[in-house]
Amino acid sequence: MKLKKMKTKSLGFIGGGRITKIFLQALANKQIELSSVVVCDTNMDVLNALKKQFIKIHVSDSCKLAAAQDIVFIALHPPVIMETLEQIKTSVSGKAQVVSFAPKISIEKMASKLATKNIVRMIPNATSYINEGYNPVSFSAGFSSDEKKSLFELFLTLGKTFEVEESKLEAYAIVSAMLPTYFWFQFNEMQKLGVQMGLDETESKETVQQTLLAAIDLFYNSGLSSKEVINLIPVKPIGEHEAQISEIYQSKLMGLFQKIKP
């Protein structure tokens, strides 16, 4: 199958970690070949791994070239973003579109370091790796409808992408972007238990997967209240720990939310 080329914009990634890999994989899944992709990172092992997986990208331990592209993605943790913007600000064009994947650092703060005022914040989702992300975005003031349309065309390769108020992004980070981490280890534990109880690995994996998919559908689409759904199963083997688990969610996640708010 012939690859679809997107020639209008070049992409630069400041940081070559997980989200950059997720973004590039989403594009690869859709067989989209961009005109230019540059990734920079201080860790050459990270860059070499990306280069091995995505052969046509250009990698460098200097961020000047990545920062000079049409669309510049800031794929860094919040504590290092402002100092990094200070380092690359002379390389970022006044016409560039800068997209940050991080919570906490506001559009206003980033704009204080950059010549361009075309700044976007997105809270990315790991499920974009299979093009099923749920990715809220916020735009700086002044973005034209044509500019937004062009970016959305790119973002939609990740999955569902939608515009929200910037003040809500950190809530999406907790409730959506980090959500799988609260459950994935439990899925894995149930699969291991199935094998211990006599199922083979394939049977256990399929049992957990299919039951989870149906349980989500039941919870959200049955027309029953959450209490009514929960009460459909009378035996709750870990029911005595539910209050403790709920307290963990409240204390850990609300505590984290307070830390990542701008």
N, C-alpha and C positions, 0 to 999 in steps of 0.2 A: 504494500500500500504506500502511495506517495505521501510524504510528509507535508503538512500544511505549514507554510512559512508565514511568520509575522515579521515583516521587514520594517515596519514604521518606527519601532522603538528598540533601542538597545537597553539591556538590563545590567545593573551592577549590584552585587551583593556585598555589603560590608559585614563580614562574618560568614563562616562556612559551616555552621553547626546544623542542628537538627532541622530547624525550620527551612533553611536554605535547601537542604536535601529533600524535604517534603515538597517544597515548591517545584523544584526541578523534576522530581519524580512525577508530580501531577501533570506537568507539561509533556513529559516523555510518554505517559500513559495515553495522552490524547494525540500523540504523534505530531506535536507542534515543535517546529524547529525555528528558533528565533535567530535574527540576523547576527546578534552579538550578545554573549553572556560572559561577564567577568566576575569572578569571585575572589575576594581577598580574605586572608585570615593570618594570624601570627603563627598558627600551628601548621607546619608543612605536612604533617601526617594527615591532618584533616583534609587539606587541599588535595593531596595525592589520592586519597580515597574517593573524593568527589570526582576528580579527573578520570579515575579508572571507571567509575560508574557512568559518568556523563562525558563522553570522550571529547565533544566539540566545544566545551566551555574553556575559557582561558582563566588560569589561576595565578595568583601572585601574593607574596607576603607584604606587598606595598598596596595601600588602598587608593592611591591617586588615580589609577586607571578606572577602577570600579566606580569611584566617586564621580568620574567625568561622564558616565553614561546618561542616557535620556531619562531612565527610571532608576533611581537609586534606592535599594532596600536596606534598611537598617535592621540587621538580624543579630542584635546584641542584647545582653542583659542590661536592665535599666541603670545600674551603678556606673557603667562605663560609657554610656551614650553621649553625655554632654562633652566629656573630654575628647571623645572620638570625633564628634562634630566640629569641635575646635580645630582638630588636626586636619580634617578634610575640607573645611569650608571654602578654601580657595580653589579647590578642584571641582566643586559642585556648581554647575551652570545656573545662572539666574532663571533659565527656562526649564530646568530639570524638575521632575516630579519625585519627591522623596517620600518613601513609604516606610513607616516604622512598624515593626511587629511587636513592640514592647508595651507593657502596661506602665503606668506611673508617669512617664515623661510626656507632658502635654504638647499639643501642637504649638501653643504659644511659646513654650520653652525652646523647642527646636527652631522655631522661626527666629528667635533671638540670635541664633548662631549662623544662620544661612542667608544667602542672597535671595534664593528662591522663596516664594511664599506659597508654592504649590506643594503642600504637605498633607499627607494622608496617614492615618493610623488604622491599623487592622489588628484584630485579635485572631491569630491563626489557630487552626485546629488540626490535630494529628491525622484525623480521618481524611484530610485533603490528600494524603498519600495515595488513597484509592479514589480520589475525585469526589468524595462525599463529605467535604468539609462543611462547617457551619460558621461562616466568617463575617462578623460585623465590621463595618468600616465607617470612619468619620473623615470628612474633608475640611480643609481650611477654607475660610471665606474667600470667595472670588473664583472658585473653580467653575469653569463654564460647563454647560451641559454636554458639549462635545468632548471635553477632556474627561469628564466622568464616564461617559459612554465608552471611551477608548480604554480606560482603566478597567471598567467592569468587564469588558470583553476578555481581558487577560485574567482578571480575578475569578471569573466564572468557571475557568478550567479547574479551579480548586474544589468547586462544589457550590453550595448555596452561599451567595454573598449579598449582603443587604446593608443599607445605610442606616446608622443610628446616631443619636446624640453622643458627643464625645464623653459626657459625664457618665454614660452607662457602660463604657468599654471595660472597666475593671470588674464590674459585675459579670459580664460575659466571660472574662478571663477565668473567674472562679467557677461559674455555673456551667460553662460550656467547654472552654479550652482545656481545663484541668479535670473535668468531669470523668473521663475514662480512667484516670489514675486511681480514683476512689473505688473502682470496681474490677479492673482488669485482673489484679492479683487474686481476687475472689473467684473469678471465672476459672483461672488457672488452678486454684486449690480444689475446686469442685471437680475439674477434669481428673486431677490426680486421685481424688477420693473414689471416683467412679472406677478407675483402674484397680485401686486397692480392693474394691468390693467385687471385682470379677469381670467388669467390662473390659474389652480391649480398648486401645487408645482411640481408634476411629469411632467406636460406639460411644465412648464417653464424651469425646469432643462433639459429636453430632447431637447427643442428648442434651448437653448443656447449651449448645448454640441454639437449637430449635426451640427449646423450652424458654430461653431468655427472649428470643424474638417474639414468641407468642405471648409471653408475660407482659412485655412492653405494649404490644397491641391491645391486650386486654385492659391494662391499666389506663390507657389513654383513649381507647376507642369503643369501650363496651357500653358507655352511658352510665355506668355505675360510679358512685363516689369512691374516693380512695379507700375509705373505711370499709365500704361494701366489698371492694375487690380483695382487700387484705383478709376479710373474714370468710372468703370462699374456701380457704384452707384452714381447718380447725387446729391441726397440729403444727406448732411453731417451735422447732427444736432449740432455737437460740433466742426465743422470745424474751427470756428473762434478762437478756443483755441489750435489748433494744434501746432502753433509756440511756444506758452507758454509751452505746454507739451514737445515738443522737447528740449527746453532749459532746462527744469527740468532734462531730461535724460542726456543731455550733462554735465551740471554742477554737478549733484549729482553722476553720475556713473563714469565720468572721474576723479572727485575729489576722490572718493573712490578707484579707480584704482591706483592713485598716492600714496595713503596711504598704500596699501597692497603690492606694488612692493617690492621685496627684496632690 
